[in-house]
Amino acid sequence: MTINHLTGTDDASARAAQVLRTLALDEDLKWRVPADPVLGPIARRVARRFVAGDDLEDALGRVAEIIASGHRANAEYMGESCRDPERARAETDVFVDAAHRLPRGCSVSLDLSHIGLAIDRELALENAVRIARATAATGREMVVSAEGSDRTDAVLAVHRALCEHFDHVGITVQARLHRTGDDLEALLTLPGRIRLVKGAFLEPEDVAYAREDAALPAAYLRHAETLADSGHVCSFATHDRDLIDRIDHHLGGKGHESAPWEFETLLGLGPDRLAAMAERGHPTREYVVFGTEWWLYVCNRLAEDPRRLFQALADAAA
Ligand SMILES: Cc1cc2nc3c(=O)[nH]c(=O)nc-3n(C[C@H](O)[C@H](O)[C@H](O)COP(=O)(O)OP(=O)(O)OC[C@H]3O[C@@H](n4cnc5c(N)ncnc54)[C@H](O)[C@@H]3O)c2cc1C
């Protein structure tokens, strides 16, 4: 009886997560919901927990709070799959401005498809070089985000090209993808921080573990240990308490300010875990997102843990 009840709940959670991931990818809803006079303000109240705000000014405030509380920060101007070259250049200007105005200790992350990869690899590289120059000039790291597996080859190629000229450009890899072990081997020969995440995209089973597959945390831990043992600059980016504890154990249960690794969580999702790691001396970073294209991001965060839907309902009514 209990088992049936739990299975039913799990099924409902899995279905809710699937619906949210599908809604996240709806290009039409992404514009219509935030602009809708009734739904827009409700959705914004839900988004506020995870998103700093619409513009860089909002992000600057959140980043300052994070740095004051002893963590490093990262800022991402949200957006993906931009299909207009002029707009991709204008979006790049926002990153360049952010690189000049964010405080020290704050890195910049970006989706290459936000700045041209969905149009042309050369355009993405040209725009990424502008951001790399601006971040290098202001002494901060730049980290390329991971996108769907259909883009992984192109993302890695642009990152490799950037590494020929810069040594501060990192990359994000997804433990879900079966190819990641091989990718890591090559990435460990390049400079720049390697951020390890589980992976947020809908993927076919032949390229990725399902999110509920026990092989996924096992793969994450395996890659995390490879990174930790390599001494390469890296980031363990997860909110999974069990994984964080296991990685901390692998690292000897303590860190120091100049350690090559860091623990990193998304804004509003793991402040307790970040504080616990900071207390043990590990470098820690909180990842702030800003911008008007928050629909996909917020749907993905809710889908990852359907218990967050209850919190979202409370936020919507607040
Ligand atoms: C700094 C950072 C950068 C990122 N950058 C990228 C990127 O570039 N590209 C990308 O694809 N993704 C990125 N992500 C997102 C990442 O891929 C994951 O989708 C996201 O972090 C959720 O996975 P998790 O490892 O945090 O743990 P989760 O799998 O969300 O688990 C967190 C906790 O919730 C529990 N939980 C989860 N679901 C349920 C449920 N249904 N019922 C009960 N408990 C549940 C788990 O047991 C666990 O304790 C990033 C994440 C971070 C932290």
The ligand as an SDF file (V2000), in Angstrom:
LIG
                    3D

 53 58  0  0  0  0  0  0  0  0999 V2000
   26.7350   26.6440  -11.0170 C   0  0  0  0  0  0  0  0  0  0  0  0
   25.8880   25.8280  -11.9540 C   0  0  0  0  0  0  0  0  0  0  0  0
   26.0170   26.0080  -13.3340 C   0  0  0  0  0  0  0  0  0  0  0  0
   25.2360   25.2410  -14.2060 C   0  0  0  0  0  0  0  0  0  0  0  0
   25.4280   25.3600  -15.5560 N   0  0  0  0  0  0  0  0  0  0  0  0
   24.7780   24.5070  -16.3830 C   0  0  0  0  0  0  0  0  0  0  0  0
   25.0510   24.4920  -17.7820 C   0  0  0  0  0  0  0  0  0  0  0  0
   25.9030   25.2220  -18.2770 O   0  0  0  0  0  0  0  0  0  0  0  0
   24.3600   23.6100  -18.5690 N   0  0  0  0  0  0  0  0  0  0  0  0
   23.4290   22.7360  -18.0240 C   0  0  0  0  0  0  0  0  0  0  0  0
   22.8700   21.9190  -18.7700 O   0  0  0  0  0  0  0  0  0  0  0  0
   23.1380   22.7590  -16.7150 N   0  0  0  0  0  0  0  0  0  0  0  0
   23.7850   23.6050  -15.8800 C   0  0  0  0  0  0  0  0  0  0  0  0
   23.4920   23.5900  -14.5480 N   0  0  0  0  0  0  0  0  0  0  0  0
   22.3090   22.8170  -14.0640 C   0  0  0  0  0  0  0  0  0  0  0  0
   22.6810   21.3730  -13.7850 C   0  0  0  0  0  0  0  0  0  0  0  0
   22.9600   20.7070  -15.0000 O   0  0  0  0  0  0  0  0  0  0  0  0
   21.5390   20.6440  -13.1000 C   0  0  0  0  0  0  0  0  0  0  0  0
   20.4430   20.6000  -13.9620 O   0  0  0  0  0  0  0  0  0  0  0  0
   21.0950   21.2620  -11.7960 C   0  0  0  0  0  0  0  0  0  0  0  0
   22.1900   21.7290  -11.0400 O   0  0  0  0  0  0  0  0  0  0  0  0
   20.3260   20.2260  -10.9450 C   0  0  0  0  0  0  0  0  0  0  0  0
   21.1340   19.1460  -10.6130 O   0  0  0  0  0  0  0  0  0  0  0  0
   21.8510   19.0320   -9.1940 P   0  0  0  0  0  0  0  0  0  0  0  0
   23.1670   18.3950   -9.4310 O   0  0  0  0  0  0  0  0  0  0  0  0
   21.9280   20.3680   -8.5760 O   0  0  0  0  0  0  0  0  0  0  0  0
   21.0120   18.0860   -8.3090 O   0  0  0  0  0  0  0  0  0  0  0  0
   19.4780   17.6240   -8.3720 P   0  0  0  0  0  0  0  0  0  0  0  0
   19.4070   16.4240   -9.2290 O   0  0  0  0  0  0  0  0  0  0  0  0
   18.5610   18.7490   -8.6510 O   0  0  0  0  0  0  0  0  0  0  0  0
   19.3210   17.1830   -6.9140 O   0  0  0  0  0  0  0  0  0  0  0  0
   19.2970   18.1330   -5.8190 C   0  0  0  0  0  0  0  0  0  0  0  0
   18.6290   17.4800   -4.6410 C   0  0  0  0  0  0  0  0  0  0  0  0
   17.2340   17.3740   -4.8690 O   0  0  0  0  0  0  0  0  0  0  0  0
   16.8130   16.0370   -4.7140 C   0  0  0  0  0  0  0  0  0  0  0  0
   15.7240   15.7870   -5.6960 N   0  0  0  0  0  0  0  0  0  0  0  0
   15.7550   16.0020   -7.0130 C   0  0  0  0  0  0  0  0  0  0  0  0
   14.5420   15.6600   -7.5750 N   0  0  0  0  0  0  0  0  0  0  0  0
   13.7750   15.2020   -6.5680 C   0  0  0  0  0  0  0  0  0  0  0  0
   12.4410   14.6990   -6.4800 C   0  0  0  0  0  0  0  0  0  0  0  0
   11.6690   14.5480   -7.5420 N   0  0  0  0  0  0  0  0  0  0  0  0
   11.9700   14.3300   -5.2840 N   0  0  0  0  0  0  0  0  0  0  0  0
   12.7610   14.4390   -4.1910 C   0  0  0  0  0  0  0  0  0  0  0  0
   14.0170   14.9040   -4.2110 N   0  0  0  0  0  0  0  0  0  0  0  0
   14.5280   15.2840   -5.3620 C   0  0  0  0  0  0  0  0  0  0  0  0
   18.0570   15.2070   -4.9840 C   0  0  0  0  0  0  0  0  0  0  0  0
   18.0080   13.9670   -4.3370 O   0  0  0  0  0  0  0  0  0  0  0  0
   19.1510   16.0670   -4.4220 C   0  0  0  0  0  0  0  0  0  0  0  0
   19.3540   15.9030   -3.0580 O   0  0  0  0  0  0  0  0  0  0  0  0
   24.2730   24.3170  -13.6630 C   0  0  0  0  0  0  0  0  0  0  0  0
   24.1750   24.1430  -12.2880 C   0  0  0  0  0  0  0  0  0  0  0  0
   24.9650   24.8780  -11.4300 C   0  0  0  0  0  0  0  0  0  0  0  0
   24.8480   24.6350   -9.9480 C   0  0  0  0  0  0  0  0  0  0  0  0
  1  2  1  0
  2  3  1  0
  2 52  2  0
  3  4  2  0
  4  5  1  0
  4 50  1  0
  5  6  2  0
  6  7  1  0
  6 13  1  0
  7  8  2  0
  7  9  1  0
  9 10  1  0
 10 11  2  0
 10 12  1  0
 12 13  2  0
 13 14  1  0
 14 15  1  0
 14 50  1  0
 15 16  1  0
 16 17  1  0
 16 18  1  0
 18 19  1  0
 18 20  1  0
 20 21  1  0
 20 22  1  0
 22 23  1  0
 23 24  1  0
 24 25  2  0
 24 26  1  0
 24 27  1  0
 27 28  1  0
 28 29  2  0
 28 30  1  0
 28 31  1  0
 31 32  1  0
 32 33  1  0
 33 34  1  0
 33 48  1  0
 34 35  1  0
 35 36  1  0
 35 46  1  0
 36 37  1  0
 36 45  1  0
 37 38  2  0
 38 39  1  0
 39 40  1  0
 39 45  2  0
 40 41  1  0
 40 42  2  0
 42 43  1  0
 43 44  2  0
 44 45  1  0
 46 47  1  0
 46 48  1  0
 48 49  1  0
 50 51  2  0
 51 52  1  0
 52 53  1  0
M  END
$$$$
